[in-house]
Amino acid sequence: MLMNCFFGHFTRNWPLDFGGGASMASNELGEKHAQWISSVRENVLEPELPILDPHHHLWLDEGHTGWPYTLDDFHQDTGSGHNVVGTVFLECHAQYRQDGPEHLRSVGEVEFVADLAEQSAASDGAEIMAIQGNADVSMGAAVEEVLDALEAAGRGRFRGVRYITAQDDHPPLAMYENAAMSDRLYLEGVRRVGELGYTYDAMVYHPQLSEVVGVAQACPDTPIVLDHLGGILGTGPYSDQRDEILDYWKKQMAAIAACNNVFLKLGGIGMPMMGFRWDKRDKPGTSAELAEAWSDPIQYAIEVFGAERCMFESNFPVDKRGVGYVPLWNSFKLIASSCSTDEKRDLFYNTAARAYRLPLLEKS
């Protein structure tokens, strides 16, 4: 089994510092960050547009930001002005079981989120409609045991799994000991996910995109959701190479788009590895700044995949390191401003609903 190093990845490699240094307590760091995020306020664009946010996390400890992100925090963000109707939780190694078989410990996370999802459904806030858990697909067909346990834990909300294979030789980008996307058992496991009716989320970096083509072709009956625009890197050895990287990325994305079983998440644009260090500025990113930085790749992705296979995502609270919830979704609305009503319905809601087997938003 590969060792997942994602938990704490951001706080370890890209720590935030609001003047207290490494000794600042988690709650104090969170309070300082909340003050900083609130320094940029914007009016909500198209406030009536329904949104299904297909990618967010929750945790009770320091997580990937340095402070907790609870259901109350989540509802504060989703209730800040945009019409967020529902969401999809993505695994983040939160609340794993502390004992029992190692391959089943991730079931604890789905149990934890299923409780929160029921609370969200009974509240006035956005409902956690679906859960993507974690299972080691490199187990091959044996992963079915884990999927069965996750299904039972999800209480009707479990939709599939994410298994991160993002890997790079630059140490701050390393998440796994090695990438396994060409491994026979890995492919067998991804196929089994689809055979059982589930969706597979893939997180990679752009140099690995050709491998995603191989996975999609080898597993044509598995719905695959490619996270975070395919991981366009802009840090370390990838700094100051954006034009060349985007040229390569576009060629690879066109090849992936030819695989009809792949959906694409348009987001992750606040993560530090993407190269725009919004988190190091005096003020967070604005919607206009994010739209200027990301319009070209996002509009290209919509062009080659089609709106029916693209979905905007918040990736909160990871992206909250550098941008607030209102400006982030405003930036997506700016980028999609030339899209038709039907295209917007897909980009902001229905594509996610199709990928995660949720009811579609009907035309008004």
C-alpha positions as CSV (number, residue, x, y, z in Angstrom):
1,M,0.0,0.0,0.0
2,L,1.3,3.4,-0.9
3,M,1.8,5.9,1.9
4,N,-0.4,8.9,1.5
5,C,1.5,12.1,2.5
6,F,-1.3,14.5,1.5
7,F,-2.5,15.1,5.1
8,G,-0.8,18.3,6.3
9,H,0.8,18.8,2.9
10,F,0.1,22.5,2.6
11,T,0.8,23.5,6.1
12,R,4.1,21.6,6.0
13,N,5.4,22.9,2.7
14,W,3.6,26.3,2.3
15,P,3.1,27.6,5.9
16,L,1.1,30.7,6.5
17,D,2.6,33.4,8.7
18,F,0.6,36.4,10.1
19,G,3.4,37.7,12.2
20,G,3.4,35.0,14.9
21,G,5.7,32.6,13.2
22,A,5.6,28.8,13.5
23,S,4.7,29.1,17.2
24,M,1.3,30.6,16.5
25,A,-1.5,28.4,17.9
26,S,-4.0,26.9,15.4
27,N,-7.0,28.9,16.7
28,E,-5.0,32.2,16.6
29,L,-3.7,31.5,13.1
30,G,-7.3,30.8,12.0
31,E,-8.5,34.1,13.5
32,K,-5.7,36.0,11.8
33,H,-6.5,34.4,8.5
34,A,-10.2,35.1,8.8
35,Q,-9.5,38.8,9.4
36,W,-7.2,38.8,6.3
37,I,-9.8,37.1,4.1
38,S,-12.5,39.5,5.2
39,S,-10.3,42.5,4.0
40,V,-11.6,41.9,0.4
41,R,-15.4,42.3,0.2
42,E,-17.4,42.0,-3.1
43,N,-21.0,42.2,-4.1
44,V,-22.2,38.8,-5.3
45,L,-22.6,38.5,-9.1
46,E,-25.6,36.6,-10.4
47,P,-26.8,35.8,-6.9
48,E,-29.8,33.7,-8.1
49,L,-27.6,31.2,-10.1
50,P,-27.9,27.8,-8.4
51,I,-24.6,26.2,-7.5
52,L,-23.7,22.7,-6.6
53,D,-20.1,23.0,-5.2
54,P,-18.5,19.6,-6.1
55,H,-15.4,19.8,-4.1
56,H,-14.8,20.8,-0.5
57,H,-13.4,19.4,2.7
58,L,-14.1,19.3,6.4
59,W,-11.8,18.6,9.4
60,L,-11.6,19.0,13.1
61,D,-7.9,19.5,13.5
62,E,-5.3,21.6,11.6
63,G,-6.0,19.8,8.4
64,H,-4.4,21.3,5.3
65,T,-4.7,25.0,6.4
66,G,-3.4,25.0,10.0
67,W,-6.8,25.4,11.6
68,P,-10.1,23.5,11.8
69,Y,-12.8,23.7,9.1
70,T,-16.1,22.6,10.6
71,L,-19.7,22.4,9.4
72,D,-20.4,25.8,10.9
73,D,-17.4,27.3,9.0
74,F,-18.5,25.6,5.9
75,H,-22.0,27.0,6.2
76,Q,-20.6,30.5,6.9
77,D,-18.9,30.3,3.5
78,T,-21.6,28.7,1.5
79,G,-24.2,31.1,3.0
80,S,-22.2,34.2,2.3
81,G,-24.2,35.3,-0.7
82,H,-24.0,32.8,-3.6
83,N,-26.9,30.5,-4.1
84,V,-25.1,27.3,-3.0
85,V,-27.8,24.7,-3.0
86,G,-25.7,21.6,-2.3
87,T,-22.1,20.3,-2.2
88,V,-20.0,17.2,-2.6
89,F,-17.4,16.3,0.1
90,L,-14.0,15.1,-1.1
91,E,-11.8,12.9,1.0
92,C,-9.0,14.6,2.9
93,H,-7.9,12.0,5.4
94,A,-10.1,13.4,8.2
95,Q,-11.3,11.4,11.2
96,Y,-9.9,8.1,10.1
97,R,-10.4,5.1,12.4
98,Q,-7.6,4.7,14.8
99,D,-7.6,0.9,14.9
100,G,-8.8,-2.0,12.9
101,P,-7.6,-3.2,9.4
102,E,-5.5,-0.4,7.8
103,H,-7.3,-0.6,4.5
104,L,-10.7,0.1,6.2
105,R,-9.6,3.0,8.4
106,S,-10.8,5.5,5.8
107,V,-14.3,4.4,6.5
108,G,-14.2,6.6,9.6
109,E,-14.0,9.7,7.4
110,V,-17.2,8.8,5.6
111,E,-19.0,8.0,8.9
112,F,-17.9,11.4,10.2
113,V,-19.1,13.2,7.1
114,A,-22.4,11.3,6.9
115,D,-23.3,12.6,10.3
116,L,-22.5,16.1,9.2
117,A,-24.4,15.6,6.0
118,E,-27.5,14.7,7.9
119,Q,-27.1,17.8,10.1
120,S,-26.7,19.9,6.9
121,A,-29.9,18.5,5.4
122,A,-31.8,19.5,8.6
123,S,-30.3,23.0,8.6
124,D,-31.0,26.2,6.6
125,G,-27.6,25.9,4.9
126,A,-26.2,24.1,1.9
127,E,-26.7,20.3,2.0
128,I,-23.8,17.9,1.7
129,M,-25.5,15.8,-1.0
130,A,-22.7,13.4,-1.9
131,I,-19.5,12.0,-0.4
132,Q,-16.3,10.9,-2.2
133,G,-14.3,8.8,0.2
134,N,-10.8,7.2,0.0
135,A,-9.9,3.7,-0.9
136,D,-6.6,2.2,-2.0
137,V,-7.4,1.2,-5.6
138,S,-4.0,-0.3,-6.0
139,M,-5.4,-3.2,-4.1
140,G,-7.0,-4.2,-7.4
141,A,-10.4,-6.0,-7.3
142,A,-10.0,-6.5,-3.6
143,V,-10.9,-2.8,-3.2
144,E,-14.5,-4.0,-3.4
145,E,-14.4,-4.8,0.4
146,V,-13.5,-1.2,1.1
147,L,-16.2,0.2,-1.3
148,D,-18.8,-1.9,0.4
149,A,-17.9,-0.6,3.8
150,L,-17.8,3.0,2.5
151,E,-21.3,2.5,1.0
152,A,-22.7,1.3,4.3
153,A,-21.0,4.2,6.1
154,G,-22.4,6.8,3.7
155,R,-26.1,6.3,4.4
156,G,-27.1,6.9,0.8
157,R,-24.6,9.7,0.1
158,F,-21.5,7.7,-0.9
159,R,-20.7,8.2,-4.6
160,G,-17.1,6.9,-5.1
161,V,-13.5,7.5,-4.1
162,R,-10.5,9.6,-4.7
163,Y,-7.0,8.1,-4.6
164,I,-4.3,10.8,-5.1
165,T,-1.5,9.9,-7.4
166,A,0.0,13.4,-7.7
167,Q,3.7,13.1,-7.7
168,D,6.8,15.1,-8.6
169,D,10.5,15.0,-8.0
170,H,10.4,18.5,-6.4
171,P,10.1,17.6,-2.7
172,P,7.4,20.1,-1.7
173,L,5.2,18.6,-4.4
174,A,5.7,15.0,-3.3
175,M,2.5,13.3,-2.1
176,Y,3.2,9.7,-2.7
177,E,6.3,7.5,-2.6
178,N,5.6,6.7,-6.3
179,A,2.9,7.1,-8.8
180,A,1.0,3.9,-9.8
181,M,-1.2,4.8,-12.7
182,S,0.3,2.3,-15.1
183,D,0.2,-0.5,-12.5
184,R,-2.0,-3.5,-13.4
185,L,-3.6,-3.7,-9.9
186,Y,-4.2,0.1,-9.9
187,L,-6.1,-0.1,-13.2
188,E,-8.0,-3.2,-12.0
189,G,-9.0,-1.2,-8.9
190,V,-10.2,1.8,-10.9
191,R,-12.2,-0.5,-13.2
192,R,-13.8,-2.1,-10.2
193,V,-14.9,1.3,-9.0
194,G,-16.8,1.8,-12.2
195,E,-18.2,-1.7,-12.4
196,L,-19.8,-1.2,-9.0
197,G,-21.4,2.1,-10.2
198,Y,-19.1,4.5,-8.5
199,T,-17.2,7.6,-9.7
200,Y,-13.4,7.9,-9.4
201,D,-11.7,11.3,-8.6
202,A,-8.2,11.7,-9.9
203,M,-5.7,14.2,-8.6
204,V,-2.4,14.5,-10.6
205,Y,0.0,17.2,-11.7
206,H,0.2,18.4,-15.3
207,P,3.4,16.4,-16.2
208,Q,1.4,13.3,-15.4
209,L,-1.6,14.1,-17.7
210,S,-0.5,11.6,-20.4
211,E,-0.9,8.9,-17.8
212,V,-4.5,10.0,-17.2
213,V,-5.2,9.3,-20.8
214,G,-4.0,5.8,-20.3
215,V,-6.2,5.3,-17.2
216,A,-9.3,6.7,-19.0
217,Q,-8.7,4.4,-22.0
218,A,-8.0,1.4,-19.8
219,C,-11.1,2.0,-17.7
220,P,-13.7,3.3,-20.2
221,D,-16.7,2.3,-18.0
222,T,-15.5,4.2,-15.0
223,P,-16.6,7.8,-14.7
224,I,-13.4,9.8,-13.9
225,V,-13.4,13.3,-12.5
226,L,-10.1,15.0,-13.0
227,D,-9.5,17.5,-10.1
228,H,-8.1,21.0,-10.1
229,L,-7.7,21.6,-13.9
230,G,-5.3,18.7,-14.1
231,G,-2.8,20.3,-11.6
232,I,-1.1,23.1,-13.6
233,L,2.1,23.6,-11.6
234,G,3.8,27.0,-11.2
235,T,6.2,26.6,-8.4
236,G,9.7,25.3,-7.8
237,P,11.2,24.0,-11.2
238,Y,7.9,25.1,-12.9
239,S,8.2,28.8,-12.0
240,D,8.4,31.3,-14.8
241,Q,7.4,28.7,-17.4
242,R,3.7,29.4,-17.6
243,D,3.4,29.9,-21.4
244,E,5.3,26.6,-22.1
245,I,3.4,24.7,-19.4
246,L,0.1,25.9,-20.8
247,D,1.0,24.9,-24.3
248,Y,1.8,21.4,-23.1
249,W,-1.2,21.3,-20.8
250,K,-3.6,22.2,-23.7
251,K,-2.3,19.4,-25.8
252,Q,-2.7,16.9,-23.0
253,M,-6.2,18.2,-22.1
254,A,-7.4,17.8,-25.7
255,A,-6.2,14.2,-25.5
256,I,-8.0,13.6,-22.2
257,A,-11.2,15.3,-23.5
258,A,-11.3,12.7,-26.3
259,C,-12.0,10.2,-23.5
260,N,-15.8,10.5,-23.0
261,N,-15.7,9.1,-19.5
262,V,-13.7,12.0,-18.1
263,F,-15.2,15.1,-16.3
264,L,-13.1,18.1,-15.4
265,K,-13.2,20.2,-12.2
266,L,-12.4,23.9,-12.9
267,G,-10.7,25.1,-9.8
268,G,-7.9,24.7,-7.3
269,I,-6.7,28.1,-8.5
270,G,-6.0,29.3,-5.0
271,M,-3.5,26.5,-4.2
272,P,0.1,27.6,-3.7
273,M,1.5,25.0,-6.1
274,M,-0.4,26.6,-9.0
275,G,2.1,29.5,-8.8
276,F,-0.1,32.5,-7.8
277,R,0.8,33.1,-4.1
278,W,-2.4,35.0,-3.2
279,D,-1.7,33.8,0.4
280,K,1.5,35.9,0.6
281,R,0.0,39.2,-0.3
282,D,-1.2,42.0,1.9
283,K,-4.8,41.3,0.7
284,P,-6.4,38.2,-0.8
285,G,-7.1,37.8,-4.5
286,T,-10.0,39.6,-6.0
287,S,-12.4,38.1,-8.5
288,A,-11.0,40.3,-11.2
289,E,-7.5,39.2,-10.5
290,L,-8.4,35.5,-10.4
291,A,-10.4,35.8,-13.6
292,E,-7.5,37.6,-15.4
293,A,-5.0,34.9,-14.3
294,W,-7.2,31.8,-15.1
295,S,-9.6,32.8,-17.9
296,D,-7.5,31.4,-20.7
297,P,-7.0,27.9,-19.4
298,I,-10.5,27.6,-18.0
299,Q,-12.1,28.8,-21.2
300,Y,-9.9,26.4,-23.2
301,A,-11.0,23.5,-21.0
302,I,-14.7,24.4,-21.5
303,E,-14.1,24.5,-25.3
304,V,-12.5,21.1,-25.5
305,F,-14.5,19.2,-22.9
306,G,-17.8,21.0,-23.4
307,A,-19.7,22.6,-20.5
308,E,-21.6,19.3,-20.1
309,R,-18.3,17.7,-18.7
310,C,-16.9,20.7,-16.8
311,M,-17.8,21.9,-13.3
312,F,-16.6,24.8,-11.2
313,E,-15.3,23.8,-7.8
314,S,-14.4,25.8,-4.6
315,N,-11.8,23.4,-3.2
316,F,-12.5,25.0,0.1
317,P,-11.0,25.6,2.6
318,V,-7.7,24.8,0.8
319,D,-8.2,27.6,-1.8
320,K,-9.4,29.8,1.1
321,R,-5.7,30.2,1.9
322,G,-5.7,32.8,-0.8
323,V,-9.2,33.9,-1.7
324,G,-12.6,34.3,-0.1
325,Y,-15.7,32.3,-1.1
326,V,-17.6,35.2,-2.6
327,P,-14.6,36.5,-4.8
328,L,-13.8,32.9,-5.9
329,W,-17.3,32.2,-7.2
330,N,-17.5,35.7,-8.6
331,S,-14.3,34.9,-10.6
332,F,-15.9,31.8,-12.0
333,K,-19.0,33.8,-13.0
334,L,-16.8,36.4,-14.7
335,I,-14.9,33.7,-16.7
336,A,-18.3,32.1,-17.7
337,S,-19.9,35.4,-18.5
338,S,-20.1,34.7,-22.3
339,C,-21.6,31.2,-21.8
340,S,-25.2,30.5,-22.5
341,T,-27.8,29.9,-19.9
342,D,-27.7,26.2,-20.5
343,E,-23.9,26.1,-20.4
344,K,-24.0,27.9,-17.0
345,R,-26.5,25.5,-15.7
346,D,-24.0,22.7,-16.5
347,L,-20.9,24.5,-15.3
348,F,-22.3,25.5,-12.0
349,Y,-24.7,22.6,-11.2
350,N,-25.7,19.9,-13.7
351,T,-22.3,18.5,-14.7
352,A,-21.5,17.9,-11.0
353,A,-24.9,16.3,-10.6
354,R,-24.3,13.9,-13.5
355,A,-20.8,13.0,-12.3
356,Y,-22.0,12.2,-8.8
357,R,-25.5,10.8,-9.6
358,L,-27.6,13.6,-8.1
359,P,-30.9,15.1,-9.4
360,L,-30.4,17.5,-12.3
361,L,-31.5,21.1,-12.1
362,E,-34.4,21.5,-14.4
363,K,-34.8,24.4,-16.8
364,S,-36.7,27.3,-15.3
